[in-house]
Amino acid sequence: MHSPGEIYGIVLALLFAVAAGLVGSFALMKRMLLASDVISHVALPGIGMALLFGFNPLLGGAATLFLGTLLIWQLQKKTGLATDAMIGVVFAGSLAIGAALTPQEDLVEAFFGRFQELSLFAFLLGIVAVLLIIFVIYRFKEQLLLSLFSPELAAATSVRLNRLNLYFLLTFSLTVLVGLRFMGALLAGALVIIPATTGRRLASNVSHFLFASCLVSVAATGLGFLITAVALPRFSPGPIVVIISALLFALSLLKKTA
């Protein structure tokens, strides 16, 4: 029997998978899918400082993640360079600082995550974060699509592109933050990258694409936790979830393109 804390963790992981599928779909359309992998590393300095000074690593990771996101947005505005270029600059510094600050014995957990029981408060906080992610994506869905396919028309219809980009980057970072607990800084972006890529292979329009991405993400997460619990109890579920995601993508390659 699973304890309530374990059930909270599994439920939150599955809800995170839904949010990651939605955010990943728009990240793919914005051609910044690999940025999810890079952005998760921005949390490393905060995680390192938290472990060094003995407070909650998620709080430290959240602080540097959102500060890094705001820095990326400001640099993009001031330099005019693409978002992925700015993410790359911030990533390089964050990875070096995080590796230097994180105690060696905690590096593996910081990089690859570890499944832990959740308190009721942490579970409810995670639920609020996931619902906020889903709300933002659907609230700004039409504006995001318009800005992707016709930025000039979006600007002409009073869509504030800079502000919209900030909202998406913050939502993106919040998604990564929710996944840090059980995926770690190196793997948190995997459920943003792989299911969206798989969903794109399987779908022919945007609505089907969003649904397929979420479905693949939830399936990979559920199977990962099930296999870990039944066959590999000594393993963290994060790497298993990523392996299953990659296998589902490989299966999607069997579909013939029209």
N, C-alpha and C positions, 0 to 999 in steps of 0.2 A: 504493500500500500504506500502511496506517495503521501508525504506530509502536506499540509496546506501551503507551506512556503514553497515546496517544489511545484505544486499545481499552479500557484501564482506565477512562478517563473516560466513554466511551459506555456500557459495561456498568453502571457505577455510576449513571449518569443513568437508565437503564432500571429499575434496582432501586429508585432513589429514587421513580420514578413509581408503582411498586407500593405503596410505603409511603405516598406522598401520597394515593393513591386510598383506602386504608383509613382513614387519619386524617381525610381530608376527609369521608368518609361519616358518621363519628361527629360531626364538627364540624357538619355540616349538621343532623343529628338533634338536636344540642344547641343549635341556632340560634346558633352562634357562627362561622359559616363566614367571614364577612367579617373576623373577628378574625385569620385567618391572614395576610391582606394587611397588617393593622396590626402584628401581632407581628413580622413580618420587619423592620419599620423600627426595632425596638428594638435590632437589631444595628448600626445605623448609627454610634452614638457609638464603639463598640469598633472598627469598621472604620476610622473616621476617625482614632482615636488610633494604630492600628496603622500606617496609611499615613504618619502624621505622624512617628512615631518609628522607622519602618523595620523592623517585625517582621510576621509573618504575619497578614494581615487576618482570616483565618478564626478565629484564636485570639482576637483582639480582639472579633470579632463574637460568638463563642461565649460569652465572658465576660459581655458586656452583655446578650446574649439570655437567658441563664439567670438572671442577677441580676434582670433585668426580669421574668421569669416568676415568680420567687419573690416579688418585690415585688407583682405583680398578685394573686397568691394570698393574700398577707398582707392587702393592702388589702381584698380581697373578704371575707375572714373578719371583719375588724375593722369594716368599714362596713356589711356586709350588702347592698351594691349588687351588681348583676349583673356577671358577668365581663366582658362587652363594654364596660360603662361604665368599669371599672378599666383595661382595655386601652387605651381611648381616652385616658384621662388620661396614662398612661405613654407612649403613642405620641407625643402632642403634644410633650412635652419631649424625647423621644429624637430625633425628626426634626429639631428645631431644633438640638440639640447636635451631632448627626451632620453636618448641613449646614455648621455653623460650623467643625467640626474637620477635615473631609475636604478635602484640597488640591483646588483647582478642577479641575486636570488629571486627577484620579482619580475625580471625581464620577460620570461616565458609567459607568465600569466598576463602581463601587460600587453604583449604582442598577440597572444592567441586566445585569451579569455578563459574563464572557468565558470561553469554553471553553479550558481549558488541559490539557496533558498531566499525568497523575498518576504519581507514583512508586509503586512496589509497596507501600510502607508506607502512603501516603495512601489507596491503593485498598483495602487490607485494613482500615484504620481505618474507611473509609466503609462497607464490607461489614458490619463489626461493628455500626455504628450502625443500618444499615437492618434487619438481623436483629433487633436489640434493639427497634426500633419495631414490627416485625411481631409479635414475641413478646409484647410488652406488650399490643397490641391484642387478640390472640387469648386471652391469659391472662386479661384482664379484660373480655372481650367480653360475657359474660352479666351481670356486675355493671353495666357501662356501660348496657346495654339496660334492665336493671331500674331503675336510677337515673333513666333518661330517662322511662320510662313510668309508674313508680310509686315516687317517692322515699320515700314513707312505708313501703311494703312493703320497699324496699331497706334502710332504717334498721332496720326490725323484724327483718330477717334478718342483722343484724350487719355490713352493708356500711358502711364508714366513708366517708361521702360526701365529707368535706373532703379526706381522703387520696386518694381516688379521683380527685377533681378535680385535685389536684396532680399525680398520675401522668399524667393525660391532658394537662395543660398542659405538663409537661416533655417528654412524647412529641411533642406538637405542635411545641414549640420545636426539638427535635432534628430533626424532619422538615424544618422551615424551614432549619435550619443546613446540612443535607446539600445542599439545593437552592441555597444562596447562591453556591456556586462557579461555577455556569454560568447561573443565573437572575438573580442580583443581588438587592439588598434590595427593589427595587420589584416584581419579578416572581416572587420565590420562593414567594409564597403562591398564585400563579395555578394551579399544578397541585394545590393543595389545594381551591381553590374550584370551578373549571370542570368537571373530570371528575366530581366528586361530584354536581354539579347535573345534569350530563348523565346520569349513572348513575341518578339518582332518576327522571328522565323515562322511562327504559327498563325499570325493574325494578318488580316488584309485591310483593316480599318482601325481607327484610333480606339474606339470603344472596345473592340475585341482585343486589341493590343493591351490595353490597361487590364482587362479581365484576365487574359492569359498570363501576363507578367505576375499578377497577384497569385493566381492559382499555382503557378510553378514555384513561386517563392514559398507559399504555405506548404505545398507538397514536400519540397526539399527540407524545410524546417521540421515538419512533422515526422518524416521518415528518419531524419537525422537524430532526433531525440528518441524515437522508438528503437532504432538500431543501437544507439548508445546505451539505453536502459536495458535492453534484452541481451545483446551480444558483447558489448564493449563498455562495461560499467566503469572501467578505470580511465576511459578516455573522456576528454571534454567534448561536448557535442558540436562546438563551432567548426572544427576541421571536417567532421563527418558531414555536416550540413553543406559545406562548400563542395566536398567531393560529390555528393549526390546532385547538387546543382549543376556541376560540370557534366555529370553523366546524363542528366536530363537534356542539357544543351546538345550533347553528342547525339542523343536519340532524335532531337529535333532536326538534325542534319539529314536524317533519312527522308524527311518530307521534300518532295520535289517542288522546286519553285516554278510558278506559272510562266 
